[in-house]
Amino acid sequence: MARISGIDIPRNKRIEVSLTYIYGIGRQTAKEILTKANVDPDTRTRDLSEAEVTTLRQVI
């Protein structure tokens, strides 16, 4: 599992859905975060590179 903001997000879900497991992030906020981080919302969490995870951590 990727760990972002102290939360282990599910590996088998799309990253757009996985980000909603973090308190305060809904679907719309997740879309905005992914746009800023330049990450495809349809990517599965398990398929993210370390660079993409790092970028997501910085944006959040």
PDBQT receptor file of N, H, CA, C and O in Angstrom, charges set to zero:
ATOM      1  N   MET A   1       0.835  -1.190   0.000  1.00  0.00    +0.000 N 
ATOM      2  CA  MET A   1       0.000   0.000   0.000  1.00  0.00    +0.000 C 
ATOM      3  C   MET A   1       0.871   1.242   0.000  1.00  0.00    +0.000 C 
ATOM      4  O   MET A   1       1.935   1.281   0.619  1.00  0.00    +0.000 OA
ATOM      5  N   ALA A   2       0.406   2.233  -0.693  1.00  0.00    +0.000 N 
ATOM      6  H   ALA A   2      -0.458   2.201  -1.196  1.00  0.00    +0.000 HD
ATOM      7  CA  ALA A   2       1.074   3.525  -0.642  1.00  0.00    +0.000 C 
ATOM      8  C   ALA A   2       0.586   4.240   0.619  1.00  0.00    +0.000 C 
ATOM      9  O   ALA A   2      -0.588   4.152   0.980  1.00  0.00    +0.000 OA
ATOM     10  N   ARG A   3       1.473   4.924   1.262  1.00  0.00    +0.000 N 
ATOM     11  H   ARG A   3       2.426   4.995   0.969  1.00  0.00    +0.000 HD
ATOM     12  CA  ARG A   3       1.105   5.650   2.483  1.00  0.00    +0.000 C 
ATOM     13  C   ARG A   3       1.199   7.142   2.186  1.00  0.00    +0.000 C 
ATOM     14  O   ARG A   3       2.273   7.668   1.896  1.00  0.00    +0.000 OA
ATOM     15  N   ILE A   4       0.060   7.806   2.265  1.00  0.00    +0.000 N 
ATOM     16  H   ILE A   4      -0.813   7.378   2.501  1.00  0.00    +0.000 HD
ATOM     17  CA  ILE A   4      -0.005   9.241   1.996  1.00  0.00    +0.000 C 
ATOM     18  C   ILE A   4      -0.757   9.896   3.148  1.00  0.00    +0.000 C 
ATOM     19  O   ILE A   4      -1.837   9.440   3.522  1.00  0.00    +0.000 OA
ATOM     20  N   SER A   5      -0.204  10.941   3.701  1.00  0.00    +0.000 N 
ATOM     21  H   SER A   5       0.674  11.311   3.397  1.00  0.00    +0.000 HD
ATOM     22  CA  SER A   5      -0.807  11.672   4.823  1.00  0.00    +0.000 C 
ATOM     23  C   SER A   5      -1.156  10.762   5.997  1.00  0.00    +0.000 C 
ATOM     24  O   SER A   5      -2.170  10.957   6.667  1.00  0.00    +0.000 OA
ATOM     25  N   GLY A   6      -0.306   9.769   6.239  1.00  0.00    +0.000 N 
ATOM     26  H   GLY A   6       0.518   9.611   5.695  1.00  0.00    +0.000 HD
ATOM     27  CA  GLY A   6      -0.515   8.885   7.371  1.00  0.00    +0.000 C 
ATOM     28  C   GLY A   6      -1.579   7.821   7.172  1.00  0.00    +0.000 C 
ATOM     29  O   GLY A   6      -1.942   7.117   8.115  1.00  0.00    +0.000 OA
ATOM     30  N   ILE A   7      -2.083   7.699   5.940  1.00  0.00    +0.000 N 
ATOM     31  H   ILE A   7      -1.788   8.270   5.174  1.00  0.00    +0.000 HD
ATOM     32  CA  ILE A   7      -3.131   6.719   5.635  1.00  0.00    +0.000 C 
ATOM     33  C   ILE A   7      -2.604   5.728   4.605  1.00  0.00    +0.000 C 
ATOM     34  O   ILE A   7      -2.022   6.123   3.594  1.00  0.00    +0.000 OA
ATOM     35  N   ASP A   8      -2.809   4.443   4.865  1.00  0.00    +0.000 N 
ATOM     36  H   ASP A   8      -3.282   4.122   5.685  1.00  0.00    +0.000 HD
ATOM     37  CA  ASP A   8      -2.494   3.422   3.864  1.00  0.00    +0.000 C 
ATOM     38  C   ASP A   8      -3.660   3.367   2.887  1.00  0.00    +0.000 C 
ATOM     39  O   ASP A   8      -4.762   2.954   3.248  1.00  0.00    +0.000 OA
ATOM     40  N   ILE A   9      -3.414   3.780   1.656  1.00  0.00    +0.000 N 
ATOM     41  H   ILE A   9      -2.518   4.115   1.363  1.00  0.00    +0.000 HD
ATOM     42  CA  ILE A   9      -4.500   3.770   0.684  1.00  0.00    +0.000 C 
ATOM     43  C   ILE A   9      -4.503   2.446  -0.075  1.00  0.00    +0.000 C 
ATOM     44  O   ILE A   9      -3.442   1.866  -0.304  1.00  0.00    +0.000 OA
ATOM     45  N   PRO A  10      -5.686   1.960  -0.469  1.00  0.00    +0.000 N 
ATOM     46  CA  PRO A  10      -5.805   0.641  -1.105  1.00  0.00    +0.000 C 
ATOM     47  C   PRO A  10      -5.025   0.550  -2.415  1.00  0.00    +0.000 C 
ATOM     48  O   PRO A  10      -5.027   1.486  -3.214  1.00  0.00    +0.000 OA
ATOM     49  N   ARG A  11      -4.361  -0.583  -2.628  1.00  0.00    +0.000 N 
ATOM     50  H   ARG A  11      -4.360  -1.344  -1.980  1.00  0.00    +0.000 HD
ATOM     51  CA  ARG A  11      -3.533  -0.784  -3.819  1.00  0.00    +0.000 C 
ATOM     52  C   ARG A  11      -4.356  -1.127  -5.067  1.00  0.00    +0.000 C 
ATOM     53  O   ARG A  11      -3.950  -0.789  -6.179  1.00  0.00    +0.000 OA
ATOM     54  N   ASN A  12      -5.483  -1.779  -4.903  1.00  0.00    +0.000 N 
ATOM     55  H   ASN A  12      -5.813  -2.054  -4.000  1.00  0.00    +0.000 HD
ATOM     56  CA  ASN A  12      -6.203  -2.296  -6.057  1.00  0.00    +0.000 C 
ATOM     57  C   ASN A  12      -7.276  -1.373  -6.604  1.00  0.00    +0.000 C 
ATOM     58  O   ASN A  12      -7.969  -1.731  -7.556  1.00  0.00    +0.000 OA
ATOM     59  N   LYS A  13      -7.423  -0.222  -6.034  1.00  0.00    +0.000 N 
ATOM     60  H   LYS A  13      -6.860   0.069  -5.261  1.00  0.00    +0.000 HD
ATOM     61  CA  LYS A  13      -8.423   0.733  -6.517  1.00  0.00    +0.000 C 
ATOM     62  C   LYS A  13      -7.749   1.805  -7.379  1.00  0.00    +0.000 C 
ATOM     63  O   LYS A  13      -6.536   2.004  -7.325  1.00  0.00    +0.000 OA
ATOM     64  N   ARG A  14      -8.578   2.486  -8.172  1.00  0.00    +0.000 N 
ATOM     65  H   ARG A  14      -9.563   2.324  -8.216  1.00  0.00    +0.000 HD
ATOM     66  CA  ARG A  14      -8.053   3.605  -8.947  1.00  0.00    +0.000 C 
ATOM     67  C   ARG A  14      -7.599   4.683  -7.966  1.00  0.00    +0.000 C 
ATOM     68  O   ARG A  14      -8.192   4.855  -6.901  1.00  0.00    +0.000 OA
ATOM     69  N   ILE A  15      -6.557   5.396  -8.329  1.00  0.00    +0.000 N 
ATOM     70  H   ILE A  15      -6.075   5.256  -9.194  1.00  0.00    +0.000 HD
ATOM     71  CA  ILE A  15      -5.989   6.398  -7.418  1.00  0.00    +0.000 C 
ATOM     72  C   ILE A  15      -7.015   7.480  -7.074  1.00  0.00    +0.000 C 
ATOM     73  O   ILE A  15      -6.996   8.027  -5.971  1.00  0.00    +0.000 OA
ATOM     74  N   GLU A  16      -7.904   7.787  -8.013  1.00  0.00    +0.000 N 
ATOM     75  H   GLU A  16      -7.919   7.342  -8.909  1.00  0.00    +0.000 HD
ATOM     76  CA  GLU A  16      -8.938   8.790  -7.751  1.00  0.00    +0.000 C 
ATOM     77  C   GLU A  16      -9.824   8.356  -6.573  1.00  0.00    +0.000 C 
ATOM     78  O   GLU A  16     -10.193   9.186  -5.742  1.00  0.00    +0.000 OA
ATOM     79  N   VAL A  17     -10.164   7.081  -6.498  1.00  0.00    +0.000 N 
ATOM     80  H   VAL A  17      -9.865   6.407  -7.173  1.00  0.00    +0.000 HD
ATOM     81  CA  VAL A  17     -10.981   6.550  -5.406  1.00  0.00    +0.000 C 
ATOM     82  C   VAL A  17     -10.127   6.372  -4.149  1.00  0.00    +0.000 C 
ATOM     83  O   VAL A  17     -10.582   6.655  -3.041  1.00  0.00    +0.000 OA
ATOM     84  N   SER A  18      -8.904   5.909  -4.320  1.00  0.00    +0.000 N 
ATOM     85  H   SER A  18      -8.534   5.679  -5.220  1.00  0.00    +0.000 HD
ATOM     86  CA  SER A  18      -8.022   5.663  -3.174  1.00  0.00    +0.000 C 
ATOM     87  C   SER A  18      -7.772   6.930  -2.359  1.00  0.00    +0.000 C 
ATOM     88  O   SER A  18      -7.699   6.877  -1.131  1.00  0.00    +0.000 OA
ATOM     89  N   LEU A  19      -7.644   8.052  -3.032  1.00  0.00    +0.000 N 
ATOM     90  H   LEU A  19      -7.703   8.094  -4.030  1.00  0.00    +0.000 HD
ATOM     91  CA  LEU A  19      -7.377   9.300  -2.311  1.00  0.00    +0.000 C 
ATOM     92  C   LEU A  19      -8.531   9.693  -1.402  1.00  0.00    +0.000 C 
ATOM     93  O   LEU A  19      -8.326  10.415  -0.427  1.00  0.00    +0.000 OA
ATOM     94  N   THR A  20      -9.737   9.233  -1.702  1.00  0.00    +0.000 N 
ATOM     95  H   THR A  20      -9.904   8.646  -2.495  1.00  0.00    +0.000 HD
ATOM     96  CA  THR A  20     -10.891   9.585  -0.867  1.00  0.00    +0.000 C 
ATOM     97  C   THR A  20     -10.849   8.893   0.494  1.00  0.00    +0.000 C 
ATOM     98  O   THR A  20     -11.639   9.235   1.374  1.00  0.00    +0.000 OA
ATOM     99  N   TYR A  21      -9.947   7.929   0.687  1.00  0.00    +0.000 N 
ATOM    100  H   TYR A  21      -9.305   7.651  -0.029  1.00  0.00    +0.000 HD
ATOM    101  CA  TYR A  21      -9.766   7.292   1.992  1.00  0.00    +0.000 C 
ATOM    102  C   TYR A  21      -9.081   8.244   2.974  1.00  0.00    +0.000 C 
ATOM    103  O   TYR A  21      -9.080   7.992   4.178  1.00  0.00    +0.000 OA
ATOM    104  N   ILE A  22      -8.506   9.320   2.477  1.00  0.00    +0.000 N 
ATOM    105  H   ILE A  22      -8.507   9.525   1.498  1.00  0.00    +0.000 HD
ATOM    106  CA  ILE A  22      -7.870  10.320   3.326  1.00  0.00    +0.000 C 
ATOM    107  C   ILE A  22      -8.939  11.302   3.789  1.00  0.00    +0.000 C 
ATOM    108  O   ILE A  22      -9.673  11.858   2.972  1.00  0.00    +0.000 OA
ATOM    109  N   TYR A  23      -9.024  11.511   5.090  1.00  0.00    +0.000 N 
ATOM    110  H   TYR A  23      -8.428  11.059   5.753  1.00  0.00    +0.000 HD
ATOM    111  CA  TYR A  23     -10.040  12.398   5.659  1.00  0.00    +0.000 C 
ATOM    112  C   TYR A  23      -9.962  13.792   5.016  1.00  0.00    +0.000 C 
ATOM    113  O   TYR A  23      -8.894  14.400   4.946  1.00  0.00    +0.000 OA
ATOM    114  N   GLY A  24     -11.112  14.276   4.554  1.00  0.00    +0.000 N 
ATOM    115  H   GLY A  24     -11.980  13.782   4.612  1.00  0.00    +0.000 HD
ATOM    116  CA  GLY A  24     -11.188  15.615   3.988  1.00  0.00    +0.000 C 
ATOM    117  C   GLY A  24     -11.036  15.656   2.477  1.00  0.00    +0.000 C 
ATOM    118  O   GLY A  24     -11.176  16.718   1.871  1.00  0.00    +0.000 OA
ATOM    119  N   ILE A  25     -10.749  14.509   1.859  1.00  0.00    +0.000 N 
ATOM    120  H   ILE A  25     -10.635  13.647   2.352  1.00  0.00    +0.000 HD
ATOM    121  CA  ILE A  25     -10.614  14.470   0.403  1.00  0.00    +0.000 C 
ATOM    122  C   ILE A  25     -11.779  13.684  -0.181  1.00  0.00    +0.000 C 
ATOM    123  O   ILE A  25     -11.932  12.490   0.074  1.00  0.00    +0.000 OA
ATOM    124  N   GLY A  26     -12.599  14.378  -0.970  1.00  0.00    +0.000 N 
ATOM    125  H   GLY A  26     -12.474  15.349  -1.178  1.00  0.00    +0.000 HD
ATOM    126  CA  GLY A  26     -13.702  13.745  -1.678  1.00  0.00    +0.000 C 
ATOM    127  C   GLY A  26     -13.328  13.541  -3.139  1.00  0.00    +0.000 C 
ATOM    128  O   GLY A  26     -12.177  13.745  -3.525  1.00  0.00    +0.000 OA
ATOM    129  N   ARG A  27     -14.290  13.142  -3.941  1.00  0.00    +0.000 N 
ATOM    130  H   ARG A  27     -15.225  12.976  -3.628  1.00  0.00    +0.000 HD
ATOM    131  CA  ARG A  27     -14.010  12.855  -5.353  1.00  0.00    +0.000 C 
ATOM    132  C   ARG A  27     -13.528  14.101  -6.093  1.00  0.00    +0.000 C 
ATOM    133  O   ARG A  27     -12.577  14.030  -6.871  1.00  0.00    +0.000 OA
ATOM    134  N   GLN A  28     -14.173  15.235  -5.855  1.00  0.00    +0.000 N 
ATOM    135  H   GLN A  28     -14.946  15.292  -5.222  1.00  0.00    +0.000 HD
ATOM    136  CA  GLN A  28     -13.794  16.459  -6.561  1.00  0.00    +0.000 C 
ATOM    137  C   GLN A  28     -12.394  16.914  -6.165  1.00  0.00    +0.000 C 
ATOM    138  O   GLN A  28     -11.596  17.285  -7.026  1.00  0.00    +0.000 OA
ATOM    139  N   THR A  29     -12.095  16.890  -4.890  1.00  0.00    +0.000 N 
ATOM    140  H   THR A  29     -12.743  16.589  -4.190  1.00  0.00    +0.000 HD
ATOM    141  CA  THR A  29     -10.766  17.279  -4.422  1.00  0.00    +0.000 C 
ATOM    142  C   THR A  29      -9.712  16.325  -4.965  1.00  0.00    +0.000 C 
ATOM    143  O   THR A  29      -8.622  16.753  -5.343  1.00  0.00    +0.000 OA
ATOM    144  N   ALA A  30     -10.032  15.035  -5.007  1.00  0.00    +0.000 N 
ATOM    145  H   ALA A  30     -10.918  14.687  -4.701  1.00  0.00    +0.000 HD
ATOM    146  CA  ALA A  30      -9.102  14.046  -5.557  1.00  0.00    +0.000 C 
ATOM    147  C   ALA A  30      -8.790  14.354  -7.014  1.00  0.00    +0.000 C 
ATOM    148  O   ALA A  30      -7.637  14.256  -7.434  1.00  0.00    +0.000 OA
ATOM    149  N   LYS A  31      -9.805  14.726  -7.787  1.00  0.00    +0.000 N 
ATOM    150  H   LYS A  31     -10.741  14.806  -7.445  1.00  0.00    +0.000 HD
ATOM    151  CA  LYS A  31      -9.598  15.077  -9.200  1.00  0.00    +0.000 C 
ATOM    152  C   LYS A  31      -8.677  16.290  -9.324  1.00  0.00    +0.000 C 
ATOM    153  O   LYS A  31      -7.791  16.319 -10.178  1.00  0.00    +0.000 OA
ATOM    154  N   GLU A  32      -8.893  17.291  -8.465  1.00  0.00    +0.000 N 
ATOM    155  H   GLU A  32      -9.612  17.268  -7.772  1.00  0.00    +0.000 HD
ATOM    156  CA  GLU A  32      -8.060  18.498  -8.498  1.00  0.00    +0.000 C 
ATOM    157  C   GLU A  32      -6.609  18.170  -8.137  1.00  0.00    +0.000 C 
ATOM    158  O   GLU A  32      -5.680  18.674  -8.768  1.00  0.00    +0.000 OA
ATOM    159  N   ILE A  33      -6.421  17.336  -7.136  1.00  0.00    +0.000 N 
ATOM    160  H   ILE A  33      -7.176  16.926  -6.623  1.00  0.00    +0.000 HD
ATOM    161  CA  ILE A  33      -5.071  16.931  -6.722  1.00  0.00    +0.000 C 
ATOM    162  C   ILE A  33      -4.367  16.203  -7.854  1.00  0.00    +0.000 C 
ATOM    163  O   ILE A  33      -3.200  16.474  -8.137  1.00  0.00    +0.000 OA
ATOM    164  N   LEU A  34      -5.074  15.273  -8.511  1.00  0.00    +0.000 N 
ATOM    165  H   LEU A  34      -6.023  15.054  -8.282  1.00  0.00    +0.000 HD
ATOM    166  CA  LEU A  34      -4.475  14.496  -9.599  1.00  0.00    +0.000 C 
ATOM    167  C   LEU A  34      -4.137  15.378 -10.796  1.00  0.00    +0.000 C 
ATOM    168  O   LEU A  34      -3.138  15.149 -11.478  1.00  0.00    +0.000 OA
ATOM    169  N   THR A  35      -4.964  16.380 -11.049  1.00  0.00    +0.000 N 
ATOM    170  H   THR A  35      -5.775  16.566 -10.495  1.00  0.00    +0.000 HD
ATOM    171  CA  THR A  35      -4.674  17.316 -12.138  1.00  0.00    +0.000 C 
ATOM    172  C   THR A  35      -3.405  18.109 -11.834  1.00  0.00    +0.000 C 
ATOM    173  O   THR A  35      -2.542  18.263 -12.698  1.00  0.00    +0.000 OA
ATOM    174  N   LYS A  36      -3.293  18.611 -10.607  1.00  0.00    +0.000 N 
ATOM    175  H   LYS A  36      -3.993  18.486  -9.905  1.00  0.00    +0.000 HD
ATOM    176  CA  LYS A  36      -2.103  19.369 -10.213  1.00  0.00    +0.000 C 
ATOM    177  C   LYS A  36      -0.845  18.503 -10.240  1.00  0.00    +0.000 C 
ATOM    178  O   LYS A  36       0.238  18.974 -10.586  1.00  0.00    +0.000 OA
ATOM    179  N   ALA A  37      -1.004  17.232  -9.870  1.00  0.00    +0.000 N 
ATOM    180  H   ALA A  37      -1.885  16.850  -9.588  1.00  0.00    +0.000 HD
ATOM    181  CA  ALA A  37       0.149  16.319  -9.821  1.00  0.00    +0.000 C 
ATOM    182  C   ALA A  37       0.437  15.684 -11.176  1.00  0.00    +0.000 C 
ATOM    183  O   ALA A  37       1.434  14.981 -11.340  1.00  0.00    +0.000 OA
ATOM    184  N   ASN A  38      -0.437  15.933 -12.141  1.00  0.00    +0.000 N 
ATOM    185  H   ASN A  38      -1.247  16.504 -12.008  1.00  0.00    +0.000 HD
ATOM    186  CA  ASN A  38      -0.279  15.379 -13.490  1.00  0.00    +0.000 C 
ATOM    187  C   ASN A  38      -0.255  13.843 -13.462  1.00  0.00    +0.000 C 
ATOM    188  O   ASN A  38       0.606  13.210 -14.074  1.00  0.00    +0.000 OA
ATOM    189  N   VAL A  39      -1.226  13.259 -12.733  1.00  0.00    +0.000 N 
ATOM    190  H   VAL A  39      -1.926  13.773 -12.237  1.00  0.00    +0.000 HD
ATOM    191  CA  VAL A  39      -1.361  11.804 -12.624  1.00  0.00    +0.000 C 
ATOM    192  C   VAL A  39      -2.717  11.415 -13.204  1.00  0.00    +0.000 C 
ATOM    193  O   VAL A  39      -3.727  12.056 -12.914  1.00  0.00    +0.000 OA
ATOM    194  N   ASP A  40      -2.739  10.369 -14.018  1.00  0.00    +0.000 N 
ATOM    195  H   ASP A  40      -1.919   9.848 -14.253  1.00  0.00    +0.000 HD
ATOM    196  CA  ASP A  40      -3.973   9.876 -14.625  1.00  0.00    +0.000 C 
ATOM    197  C   ASP A  40      -4.888   9.308 -13.541  1.00  0.00    +0.000 C 
ATOM    198  O   ASP A  40      -4.462   8.438 -12.781  1.00  0.00    +0.000 OA
ATOM    199  N   PRO A  41      -6.146   9.781 -13.449  1.00  0.00    +0.000 N 
ATOM    200  CA  PRO A  41      -7.056   9.303 -12.404  1.00  0.00    +0.000 C 
ATOM    201  C   PRO A  41      -7.418   7.824 -12.530  1.00  0.00    +0.000 C 
ATOM    202  O   PRO A  41      -7.850   7.217 -11.550  1.00  0.00    +0.000 OA
ATOM    203  N   ASP A  42      -7.254   7.239 -13.698  1.00  0.00    +0.000 N 
ATOM    204  H   ASP A  42      -6.903   7.732 -14.494  1.00  0.00    +0.000 HD
ATOM    205  CA  ASP A  42      -7.605   5.834 -13.900  1.00  0.00    +0.000 C 
ATOM    206  C   ASP A  42      -6.479   4.871 -13.529  1.00  0.00    +0.000 C 
ATOM    207  O   ASP A  42      -6.658   3.655 -13.597  1.00  0.00    +0.000 OA
ATOM    208  N   THR A  43      -5.331   5.400 -13.140  1.00  0.00    +0.000 N 
ATOM    209  H   THR A  43      -5.186   6.388 -13.085  1.00  0.00    +0.000 HD
ATOM    210  CA  THR A  43      -4.192   4.565 -12.749  1.00  0.00    +0.000 C 
ATOM    211  C   THR A  43      -4.501   3.867 -11.427  1.00  0.00    +0.000 C 
ATOM    212  O   THR A  43      -5.024   4.486 -10.500  1.00  0.00    +0.000 OA
ATOM    213  N   ARG A  44      -4.177   2.587 -11.346  1.00  0.00    +0.000 N 
ATOM    214  H   ARG A  44      -3.751   2.085 -12.099  1.00  0.00    +0.000 HD
ATOM    215  CA  ARG A  44      -4.332   1.852 -10.088  1.00  0.00    +0.000 C 
ATOM    216  C   ARG A  44      -3.207   2.276  -9.150  1.00  0.00    +0.000 C 
ATOM    217  O   ARG A  44      -2.096   2.569  -9.592  1.00  0.00    +0.000 OA
ATOM    218  N   THR A  45      -3.497   2.304  -7.878  1.00  0.00    +0.000 N 
ATOM    219  H   THR A  45      -4.400   2.066  -7.519  1.00  0.00    +0.000 HD
ATOM    220  CA  THR A  45      -2.510   2.727  -6.883  1.00  0.00    +0.000 C 
ATOM    221  C   THR A  45      -1.237   1.896  -6.987  1.00  0.00    +0.000 C 
ATOM    222  O   THR A  45      -0.132   2.426  -6.872  1.00  0.00    +0.000 OA
ATOM    223  N   ARG A  46      -1.394   0.601  -7.204  1.00  0.00    +0.000 N 
ATOM    224  H   ARG A  46      -2.291   0.170  -7.298  1.00  0.00    +0.000 HD
ATOM    225  CA  ARG A  46      -0.224  -0.297  -7.278  1.00  0.00    +0.000 C 
ATOM    226  C   ARG A  46       0.675   0.012  -8.463  1.00  0.00    +0.000 C 
ATOM    227  O   ARG A  46       1.845  -0.373  -8.465  1.00  0.00    +0.000 OA
ATOM    228  N   ASP A  47       0.144   0.709  -9.485  1.00  0.00    +0.000 N 
ATOM    229  H   ASP A  47      -0.806   1.022  -9.483  1.00  0.00    +0.000 HD
ATOM    230  CA  ASP A  47       0.913   1.016 -10.687  1.00  0.00    +0.000 C 
ATOM    231  C   ASP A  47       1.616   2.368 -10.636  1.00  0.00    +0.000 C 
ATOM    232  O   ASP A  47       2.307   2.737 -11.585  1.00  0.00    +0.000 OA
ATOM    233  N   LEU A  48       1.452   3.105  -9.550  1.00  0.00    +0.000 N 
ATOM    234  H   LEU A  48       0.890   2.804  -8.779  1.00  0.00    +0.000 HD
ATOM    235  CA  LEU A  48       2.106   4.409  -9.430  1.00  0.00    +0.000 C 
ATOM    236  C   LEU A  48       3.599   4.240  -9.214  1.00  0.00    +0.000 C 
ATOM    237  O   LEU A  48       4.036   3.332  -8.506  1.00  0.00    +0.000 OA
ATOM    238  N   SER A  49       4.372   5.115  -9.824  1.00  0.00    +0.000 N 
ATOM    239  H   SER A  49       4.017   5.853 -10.399  1.00  0.00    +0.000 HD
ATOM    240  CA  SER A  49       5.815   5.104  -9.579  1.00  0.00    +0.000 C 
ATOM    241  C   SER A  49       6.092   5.854  -8.271  1.00  0.00    +0.000 C 
ATOM    242  O   SER A  49       5.234   6.577  -7.766  1.00  0.00    +0.000 OA
ATOM    243  N   GLU A  50       7.277   5.675  -7.740  1.00  0.00    +0.000 N 
ATOM    244  H   GLU A  50       7.975   5.087  -8.150  1.00  0.00    +0.000 HD
ATOM    245  CA  GLU A  50       7.659   6.389  -6.513  1.00  0.00    +0.000 C 
ATOM    246  C   GLU A  50       7.629   7.900  -6.729  1.00  0.00    +0.000 C 
ATOM    247  O   GLU A  50       7.264   8.655  -5.828  1.00  0.00    +0.000 OA
ATOM    248  N   ALA A  51       8.013   8.332  -7.922  1.00  0.00    +0.000 N 
ATOM    249  H   ALA A  51       8.309   7.719  -8.654  1.00  0.00    +0.000 HD
ATOM    250  CA  ALA A  51       8.005   9.765  -8.239  1.00  0.00    +0.000 C 
ATOM    251  C   ALA A  51       6.579  10.314  -8.200  1.00  0.00    +0.000 C 
ATOM    252  O   ALA A  51       6.356  11.418  -7.705  1.00  0.00    +0.000 OA
ATOM    253  N   GLU A  52       5.615   9.552  -8.716  1.00  0.00    +0.000 N 
ATOM    254  H   GLU A  52       5.797   8.655  -9.119  1.00  0.00    +0.000 HD
ATOM    255  CA  GLU A  52       4.219  10.001  -8.700  1.00  0.00    +0.000 C 
ATOM    256  C   GLU A  52       3.677  10.051  -7.269  1.00  0.00    +0.000 C 
ATOM    257  O   GLU A  52       2.954  10.980  -6.910  1.00  0.00    +0.000 OA
ATOM    258  N   VAL A  53       4.023   9.066  -6.463  1.00  0.00    +0.000 N 
ATOM    259  H   VAL A  53       4.611   8.311  -6.755  1.00  0.00    +0.000 HD
ATOM    260  CA  VAL A  53       3.584   9.058  -5.064  1.00  0.00    +0.000 C 
ATOM    261  C   VAL A  53       4.174  10.255  -4.324  1.00  0.00    +0.000 C 
ATOM    262  O   VAL A  53       3.482  10.905  -3.541  1.00  0.00    +0.000 OA
ATOM    263  N   THR A  54       5.427  10.542  -4.566  1.00  0.00    +0.000 N 
ATOM    264  H   THR A  54       5.989  10.013  -5.202  1.00  0.00    +0.000 HD
ATOM    265  CA  THR A  54       6.076  11.690  -3.941  1.00  0.00    +0.000 C 
ATOM    266  C   THR A  54       5.402  12.994  -4.355  1.00  0.00    +0.000 C 
ATOM    267  O   THR A  54       5.175  13.874  -3.525  1.00  0.00    +0.000 OA
ATOM    268  N   THR A  55       5.086  13.112  -5.629  1.00  0.00    +0.000 N 
ATOM    269  H   THR A  55       5.270  12.397  -6.304  1.00  0.00    +0.000 HD
ATOM    270  CA  THR A  55       4.406  14.307  -6.128  1.00  0.00    +0.000 C 
ATOM    271  C   THR A  55       3.041  14.456  -5.475  1.00  0.00    +0.000 C 
ATOM    272  O   THR A  55       2.656  15.560  -5.090  1.00  0.00    +0.000 OA
ATOM    273  N   LEU A  56       2.305  13.358  -5.344  1.00  0.00    +0.000 N 
ATOM    274  H   LEU A  56       2.617  12.461  -5.657  1.00  0.00    +0.000 HD
ATOM    275  CA  LEU A  56       0.992  13.409  -4.687  1.00  0.00    +0.000 C 
ATOM    276  C   LEU A  56       1.129  13.847  -3.243  1.00  0.00    +0.000 C 
ATOM    277  O   LEU A  56       0.324  14.645  -2.762  1.00  0.00    +0.000 OA
ATOM    278  N   ARG A  57       2.132  13.342  -2.543  1.00  0.00    +0.000 N 
ATOM    279  H   ARG A  57       2.785  12.694  -2.934  1.00  0.00    +0.000 HD
ATOM    280  CA  ARG A  57       2.349  13.746  -1.144  1.00  0.00    +0.000 C 
ATOM    281  C   ARG A  57       2.595  15.249  -1.048  1.00  0.00    +0.000 C 
ATOM    282  O   ARG A  57       2.086  15.911  -0.144  1.00  0.00    +0.000 OA
ATOM    283  N   GLN A  58       3.371  15.781  -1.976  1.00  0.00    +0.000 N 
ATOM    284  H   GLN A  58       3.785  15.243  -2.711  1.00  0.00    +0.000 HD
ATOM    285  CA  GLN A  58       3.687  17.206  -1.949  1.00  0.00    +0.000 C 
ATOM    286  C   GLN A  58       2.453  18.054  -2.251  1.00  0.00    +0.000 C 
ATOM    287  O   GLN A  58       2.252  19.095  -1.626  1.00  0.00    +0.000 OA
ATOM    288  N   VAL A  59       1.633  17.624  -3.191  1.00  0.00    +0.000 N 
ATOM    289  H   VAL A  59       1.796  16.778  -3.698  1.00  0.00    +0.000 HD
ATOM    290  CA  VAL A  59       0.435  18.389  -3.550  1.00  0.00    +0.000 C 
ATOM    291  C   VAL A  59      -0.571  18.375  -2.400  1.00  0.00    +0.000 C 
ATOM    292  O   VAL A  59      -1.205  19.389  -2.108  1.00  0.00    +0.000 OA
ATOM    293  N   ILE A  60      -0.710  17.221  -1.753  1.00  0.00    +0.000 N 
ATOM    294  H   ILE A  60      -0.194  16.397  -1.990  1.00  0.00    +0.000 HD
ATOM    295  CA  ILE A  60      -1.660  17.122  -0.627  1.00  0.00    +0.000 C 
ATOM    296  C   ILE A  60      -1.125  17.913   0.554  1.00  0.00    +0.000 C 
ATOM    297  O   ILE A  60      -1.766  17.965   1.604  1.00  0.00    +0.000 OA
TER     298      ILE A  60
